[in-house]
């Protein structure tokens, strides 16, 4: 099933697609002129989820993470579709 690939491979493909899609959305939004506000919002507008601050302190190890955030826009899903289609070809 699923071409006998391990789960880590599919997680990597999904994350790569999301990153590529978000970058594509930001690139398209930066090319558009300032007068096309609606299109800029469509391509670069996003919904974000963040957690923070997170930290733990053991006697020998201290770890502090200020914020973990996930930013998703419309082009993120387009990136997932593109990576899925590319995988079918290769």
Chimera marker file (.cmm) of the C-alpha trace (Angstrom):
<marker_set name="trace">
<marker id="1" x="0.000" y="0.000" z="0.000" r="1" g="1" b="0" radius="0.5"/>
<marker id="2" x="1.222" y="3.526" z="-0.809" r="1" g="1" b="0" radius="0.5"/>
<marker id="3" x="4.103" y="2.099" z="-2.835" r="1" g="1" b="0" radius="0.5"/>
<marker id="4" x="5.568" y="0.409" z="0.262" r="1" g="1" b="0" radius="0.5"/>
<marker id="5" x="7.140" y="3.617" z="1.567" r="1" g="1" b="0" radius="0.5"/>
<marker id="6" x="7.791" y="4.220" z="5.269" r="1" g="1" b="0" radius="0.5"/>
<marker id="7" x="5.692" y="6.691" z="7.212" r="1" g="1" b="0" radius="0.5"/>
<marker id="8" x="8.609" y="9.106" z="7.594" r="1" g="1" b="0" radius="0.5"/>
<marker id="9" x="8.777" y="9.465" z="3.828" r="1" g="1" b="0" radius="0.5"/>
<marker id="10" x="5.130" y="10.523" z="3.653" r="1" g="1" b="0" radius="0.5"/>
<marker id="11" x="5.571" y="13.003" z="6.483" r="1" g="1" b="0" radius="0.5"/>
<marker id="12" x="8.579" y="14.484" z="4.674" r="1" g="1" b="0" radius="0.5"/>
<marker id="13" x="6.618" y="14.736" z="1.414" r="1" g="1" b="0" radius="0.5"/>
<marker id="14" x="3.715" y="16.467" z="3.182" r="1" g="1" b="0" radius="0.5"/>
<marker id="15" x="5.981" y="18.970" z="4.949" r="1" g="1" b="0" radius="0.5"/>
<marker id="16" x="7.934" y="19.639" z="1.733" r="1" g="1" b="0" radius="0.5"/>
<marker id="17" x="4.689" y="20.300" z="-0.127" r="1" g="1" b="0" radius="0.5"/>
<marker id="18" x="3.441" y="22.654" z="2.561" r="1" g="1" b="0" radius="0.5"/>
<marker id="19" x="6.707" y="24.597" z="2.631" r="1" g="1" b="0" radius="0.5"/>
<marker id="20" x="6.857" y="24.851" z="-1.174" r="1" g="1" b="0" radius="0.5"/>
<marker id="21" x="3.248" y="25.995" z="-1.344" r="1" g="1" b="0" radius="0.5"/>
<marker id="22" x="3.726" y="28.662" z="1.297" r="1" g="1" b="0" radius="0.5"/>
<marker id="23" x="6.845" y="29.951" z="-0.457" r="1" g="1" b="0" radius="0.5"/>
<marker id="24" x="4.970" y="30.025" z="-3.781" r="1" g="1" b="0" radius="0.5"/>
<marker id="25" x="2.124" y="31.993" z="-2.195" r="1" g="1" b="0" radius="0.5"/>
<marker id="26" x="4.486" y="34.552" z="-0.692" r="1" g="1" b="0" radius="0.5"/>
<marker id="27" x="6.364" y="34.867" z="-4.001" r="1" g="1" b="0" radius="0.5"/>
<marker id="28" x="3.168" y="35.466" z="-5.981" r="1" g="1" b="0" radius="0.5"/>
<marker id="29" x="1.987" y="38.026" z="-3.417" r="1" g="1" b="0" radius="0.5"/>
<marker id="30" x="5.278" y="39.917" z="-3.561" r="1" g="1" b="0" radius="0.5"/>
<marker id="31" x="5.107" y="40.179" z="-7.370" r="1" g="1" b="0" radius="0.5"/>
<marker id="32" x="1.571" y="41.577" z="-7.411" r="1" g="1" b="0" radius="0.5"/>
<marker id="33" x="1.211" y="45.373" z="-7.405" r="1" g="1" b="0" radius="0.5"/>
<marker id="34" x="0.098" y="47.215" z="-4.269" r="1" g="1" b="0" radius="0.5"/>
<marker id="35" x="-3.212" y="48.153" z="-5.884" r="1" g="1" b="0" radius="0.5"/>
<marker id="36" x="-4.421" y="44.540" z="-6.014" r="1" g="1" b="0" radius="0.5"/>
<marker id="37" x="-5.016" y="44.153" z="-2.291" r="1" g="1" b="0" radius="0.5"/>
<marker id="38" x="-7.606" y="41.369" z="-2.644" r="1" g="1" b="0" radius="0.5"/>
<marker id="39" x="-5.272" y="39.147" z="-4.666" r="1" g="1" b="0" radius="0.5"/>
<marker id="40" x="-2.403" y="39.795" z="-2.271" r="1" g="1" b="0" radius="0.5"/>
<marker id="41" x="-4.606" y="38.767" z="0.650" r="1" g="1" b="0" radius="0.5"/>
<marker id="42" x="-5.736" y="35.654" z="-1.218" r="1" g="1" b="0" radius="0.5"/>
<marker id="43" x="-2.198" y="34.428" z="-1.902" r="1" g="1" b="0" radius="0.5"/>
<marker id="44" x="-0.407" y="35.565" z="1.234" r="1" g="1" b="0" radius="0.5"/>
<marker id="45" x="-3.208" y="35.677" z="3.803" r="1" g="1" b="0" radius="0.5"/>
<marker id="46" x="-2.781" y="32.895" z="6.275" r="1" g="1" b="0" radius="0.5"/>
<marker id="47" x="-4.100" y="31.301" z="9.397" r="1" g="1" b="0" radius="0.5"/>
<marker id="48" x="-1.596" y="30.645" z="12.115" r="1" g="1" b="0" radius="0.5"/>
<marker id="49" x="-1.424" y="28.478" z="15.190" r="1" g="1" b="0" radius="0.5"/>
<marker id="50" x="1.292" y="29.023" z="17.743" r="1" g="1" b="0" radius="0.5"/>
<marker id="51" x="2.313" y="27.609" z="21.086" r="1" g="1" b="0" radius="0.5"/>
<marker id="52" x="4.720" y="29.264" z="23.402" r="1" g="1" b="0" radius="0.5"/>
<marker id="53" x="6.669" y="29.789" z="25.490" r="1" g="1" b="0" radius="0.5"/>
<marker id="54" x="7.681" y="26.220" z="26.127" r="1" g="1" b="0" radius="0.5"/>
<marker id="55" x="10.565" y="25.165" z="28.285" r="1" g="1" b="0" radius="0.5"/>
<marker id="56" x="11.906" y="22.665" z="30.713" r="1" g="1" b="0" radius="0.5"/>
<marker id="57" x="14.815" y="22.756" z="33.075" r="1" g="1" b="0" radius="0.5"/>
<marker id="58" x="16.603" y="19.654" z="34.190" r="1" g="1" b="0" radius="0.5"/>
<marker id="59" x="19.634" y="19.862" z="36.391" r="1" g="1" b="0" radius="0.5"/>
<marker id="60" x="22.074" y="19.247" z="33.532" r="1" g="1" b="0" radius="0.5"/>
<marker id="61" x="20.009" y="20.462" z="30.593" r="1" g="1" b="0" radius="0.5"/>
<marker id="62" x="17.952" y="23.597" z="30.061" r="1" g="1" b="0" radius="0.5"/>
<marker id="63" x="15.762" y="23.973" z="27.010" r="1" g="1" b="0" radius="0.5"/>
<marker id="64" x="13.619" y="26.964" z="26.147" r="1" g="1" b="0" radius="0.5"/>
<marker id="65" x="11.586" y="27.446" z="23.018" r="1" g="1" b="0" radius="0.5"/>
<marker id="66" x="9.964" y="30.842" z="22.652" r="1" g="1" b="0" radius="0.5"/>
<marker id="67" x="7.353" y="29.953" z="20.065" r="1" g="1" b="0" radius="0.5"/>
<marker id="68" x="6.325" y="27.109" z="17.802" r="1" g="1" b="0" radius="0.5"/>
<marker id="69" x="4.128" y="28.319" z="14.974" r="1" g="1" b="0" radius="0.5"/>
<marker id="70" x="2.414" y="26.842" z="11.954" r="1" g="1" b="0" radius="0.5"/>
<marker id="71" x="1.408" y="29.137" z="9.099" r="1" g="1" b="0" radius="0.5"/>
<marker id="72" x="-1.001" y="27.792" z="6.513" r="1" g="1" b="0" radius="0.5"/>
<marker id="73" x="-2.413" y="29.593" z="3.475" r="1" g="1" b="0" radius="0.5"/>
<marker id="74" x="-4.303" y="28.560" z="0.340" r="1" g="1" b="0" radius="0.5"/>
<marker id="75" x="-1.109" y="27.924" z="-1.593" r="1" g="1" b="0" radius="0.5"/>
<marker id="76" x="0.019" y="25.457" z="1.084" r="1" g="1" b="0" radius="0.5"/>
<marker id="77" x="-2.668" y="23.060" z="-0.101" r="1" g="1" b="0" radius="0.5"/>
<marker id="78" x="-1.734" y="23.706" z="-3.731" r="1" g="1" b="0" radius="0.5"/>
<marker id="79" x="1.834" y="22.746" z="-2.805" r="1" g="1" b="0" radius="0.5"/>
<marker id="80" x="0.587" y="19.485" z="-1.308" r="1" g="1" b="0" radius="0.5"/>
<marker id="81" x="-1.278" y="18.707" z="-4.530" r="1" g="1" b="0" radius="0.5"/>
<marker id="82" x="1.740" y="19.524" z="-6.717" r="1" g="1" b="0" radius="0.5"/>
<marker id="83" x="4.039" y="17.296" z="-4.673" r="1" g="1" b="0" radius="0.5"/>
<marker id="84" x="1.429" y="14.515" z="-4.807" r="1" g="1" b="0" radius="0.5"/>
<marker id="85" x="1.205" y="14.739" z="-8.598" r="1" g="1" b="0" radius="0.5"/>
<marker id="86" x="5.007" y="14.835" z="-8.925" r="1" g="1" b="0" radius="0.5"/>
<marker id="87" x="5.262" y="11.712" z="-6.804" r="1" g="1" b="0" radius="0.5"/>
<marker id="88" x="2.869" y="9.870" z="-9.122" r="1" g="1" b="0" radius="0.5"/>
<marker id="89" x="5.117" y="10.688" z="-12.094" r="1" g="1" b="0" radius="0.5"/>
<marker id="90" x="8.346" y="9.581" z="-10.445" r="1" g="1" b="0" radius="0.5"/>
<link id1="1" id2="2" r="1" g="1" b="0" radius="0.2"/>
<link id1="2" id2="3" r="1" g="1" b="0" radius="0.2"/>
<link id1="3" id2="4" r="1" g="1" b="0" radius="0.2"/>
<link id1="4" id2="5" r="1" g="1" b="0" radius="0.2"/>
<link id1="5" id2="6" r="1" g="1" b="0" radius="0.2"/>
<link id1="6" id2="7" r="1" g="1" b="0" radius="0.2"/>
<link id1="7" id2="8" r="1" g="1" b="0" radius="0.2"/>
<link id1="8" id2="9" r="1" g="1" b="0" radius="0.2"/>
<link id1="9" id2="10" r="1" g="1" b="0" radius="0.2"/>
<link id1="10" id2="11" r="1" g="1" b="0" radius="0.2"/>
<link id1="11" id2="12" r="1" g="1" b="0" radius="0.2"/>
<link id1="12" id2="13" r="1" g="1" b="0" radius="0.2"/>
<link id1="13" id2="14" r="1" g="1" b="0" radius="0.2"/>
<link id1="14" id2="15" r="1" g="1" b="0" radius="0.2"/>
<link id1="15" id2="16" r="1" g="1" b="0" radius="0.2"/>
<link id1="16" id2="17" r="1" g="1" b="0" radius="0.2"/>
<link id1="17" id2="18" r="1" g="1" b="0" radius="0.2"/>
<link id1="18" id2="19" r="1" g="1" b="0" radius="0.2"/>
<link id1="19" id2="20" r="1" g="1" b="0" radius="0.2"/>
<link id1="20" id2="21" r="1" g="1" b="0" radius="0.2"/>
<link id1="21" id2="22" r="1" g="1" b="0" radius="0.2"/>
<link id1="22" id2="23" r="1" g="1" b="0" radius="0.2"/>
<link id1="23" id2="24" r="1" g="1" b="0" radius="0.2"/>
<link id1="24" id2="25" r="1" g="1" b="0" radius="0.2"/>
<link id1="25" id2="26" r="1" g="1" b="0" radius="0.2"/>
<link id1="26" id2="27" r="1" g="1" b="0" radius="0.2"/>
<link id1="27" id2="28" r="1" g="1" b="0" radius="0.2"/>
<link id1="28" id2="29" r="1" g="1" b="0" radius="0.2"/>
<link id1="29" id2="30" r="1" g="1" b="0" radius="0.2"/>
<link id1="30" id2="31" r="1" g="1" b="0" radius="0.2"/>
<link id1="31" id2="32" r="1" g="1" b="0" radius="0.2"/>
<link id1="32" id2="33" r="1" g="1" b="0" radius="0.2"/>
<link id1="33" id2="34" r="1" g="1" b="0" radius="0.2"/>
<link id1="34" id2="35" r="1" g="1" b="0" radius="0.2"/>
<link id1="35" id2="36" r="1" g="1" b="0" radius="0.2"/>
<link id1="36" id2="37" r="1" g="1" b="0" radius="0.2"/>
<link id1="37" id2="38" r="1" g="1" b="0" radius="0.2"/>
<link id1="38" id2="39" r="1" g="1" b="0" radius="0.2"/>
<link id1="39" id2="40" r="1" g="1" b="0" radius="0.2"/>
<link id1="40" id2="41" r="1" g="1" b="0" radius="0.2"/>
<link id1="41" id2="42" r="1" g="1" b="0" radius="0.2"/>
<link id1="42" id2="43" r="1" g="1" b="0" radius="0.2"/>
<link id1="43" id2="44" r="1" g="1" b="0" radius="0.2"/>
<link id1="44" id2="45" r="1" g="1" b="0" radius="0.2"/>
<link id1="45" id2="46" r="1" g="1" b="0" radius="0.2"/>
<link id1="46" id2="47" r="1" g="1" b="0" radius="0.2"/>
<link id1="47" id2="48" r="1" g="1" b="0" radius="0.2"/>
<link id1="48" id2="49" r="1" g="1" b="0" radius="0.2"/>
<link id1="49" id2="50" r="1" g="1" b="0" radius="0.2"/>
<link id1="50" id2="51" r="1" g="1" b="0" radius="0.2"/>
<link id1="51" id2="52" r="1" g="1" b="0" radius="0.2"/>
<link id1="52" id2="53" r="1" g="1" b="0" radius="0.2"/>
<link id1="53" id2="54" r="1" g="1" b="0" radius="0.2"/>
<link id1="54" id2="55" r="1" g="1" b="0" radius="0.2"/>
<link id1="55" id2="56" r="1" g="1" b="0" radius="0.2"/>
<link id1="56" id2="57" r="1" g="1" b="0" radius="0.2"/>
<link id1="57" id2="58" r="1" g="1" b="0" radius="0.2"/>
<link id1="58" id2="59" r="1" g="1" b="0" radius="0.2"/>
<link id1="59" id2="60" r="1" g="1" b="0" radius="0.2"/>
<link id1="60" id2="61" r="1" g="1" b="0" radius="0.2"/>
<link id1="61" id2="62" r="1" g="1" b="0" radius="0.2"/>
<link id1="62" id2="63" r="1" g="1" b="0" radius="0.2"/>
<link id1="63" id2="64" r="1" g="1" b="0" radius="0.2"/>
<link id1="64" id2="65" r="1" g="1" b="0" radius="0.2"/>
<link id1="65" id2="66" r="1" g="1" b="0" radius="0.2"/>
<link id1="66" id2="67" r="1" g="1" b="0" radius="0.2"/>
<link id1="67" id2="68" r="1" g="1" b="0" radius="0.2"/>
<link id1="68" id2="69" r="1" g="1" b="0" radius="0.2"/>
<link id1="69" id2="70" r="1" g="1" b="0" radius="0.2"/>
<link id1="70" id2="71" r="1" g="1" b="0" radius="0.2"/>
<link id1="71" id2="72" r="1" g="1" b="0" radius="0.2"/>
<link id1="72" id2="73" r="1" g="1" b="0" radius="0.2"/>
<link id1="73" id2="74" r="1" g="1" b="0" radius="0.2"/>
<link id1="74" id2="75" r="1" g="1" b="0" radius="0.2"/>
<link id1="75" id2="76" r="1" g="1" b="0" radius="0.2"/>
<link id1="76" id2="77" r="1" g="1" b="0" radius="0.2"/>
<link id1="77" id2="78" r="1" g="1" b="0" radius="0.2"/>
<link id1="78" id2="79" r="1" g="1" b="0" radius="0.2"/>
<link id1="79" id2="80" r="1" g="1" b="0" radius="0.2"/>
<link id1="80" id2="81" r="1" g="1" b="0" radius="0.2"/>
<link id1="81" id2="82" r="1" g="1" b="0" radius="0.2"/>
<link id1="82" id2="83" r="1" g="1" b="0" radius="0.2"/>
<link id1="83" id2="84" r="1" g="1" b="0" radius="0.2"/>
<link id1="84" id2="85" r="1" g="1" b="0" radius="0.2"/>
<link id1="85" id2="86" r="1" g="1" b="0" radius="0.2"/>
<link id1="86" id2="87" r="1" g="1" b="0" radius="0.2"/>
<link id1="87" id2="88" r="1" g="1" b="0" radius="0.2"/>
<link id1="88" id2="89" r="1" g="1" b="0" radius="0.2"/>
<link id1="89" id2="90" r="1" g="1" b="0" radius="0.2"/>
</marker_set>
